[in-house]
């Protein structure tokens, strides 16, 4: 019975893959013919099957860009970049789309140890830092055992030094791992989809207007109160925006 179930699941997944490939090819053909709305519909049909890929999001971004849909084009380029962080083509197209936005927001540069720690921690994923920590522990134990069992002075000195260095690197890896975890946990970006929205000083319509944002601007979501989101900009400004005016990037 289990074998029949496995075969059925395999066949269904294969059928779904085939259908999505057909939709993707149809979408590409429509895009090449300049039928961008129709292409978007084909790509969206794939997303509705819970299939995600950088190529799919990239093509969606391109189609929306051709239609001058600022917010959707930036949103889907950002989604593609999440799956392929170092893809130069995605980065270039995203920069072109950002040039269409109205809001010019400064970026507060990181300085000092905070900048160093953030750069080091972001070099690897949390899982990779954790694996490195385990490897350094194993190396430290092996060198310590070698230190105990060795008789030569040079070998003992080398083993002790390497064991101490491994413990130091293990501690550094652990710090980087937990800092990377906290960075990822706090990273909750969103794109403004409203053509223009008023950001309030408090989460209610009667509160004072702090500033205004326009479609395509990227924000960080810090908190949620009912249908309001507390956001922060790269220049340090904060305020409350209606949840319906933004679209979160971390949701797949």
Secondary structure, 3 states (H helix, E strand, C coil): CHHHHHHHHHHHHHHHHHHHHHHHHHHHHHHHCCCHHHHHHHHHHHHCCCCCCHHHHHHHHHHHHHCCCHHHHHHHHHHHHHHCCCCHHHHHHHHHHHCCCCCCCCCCCCCHHHHHHHHHHHCCCHHHHHHHHHHHHHHHHHHHHHHHHCCCHHHHHHHHHHHHHHHHHHHHHHHHHHHHHHHHHHCCEEEECCCEEEEECCCCCCCCEEEEEECCCEEEEEEEECCEEEEECCCCCEEEEEHHHEEECCCC
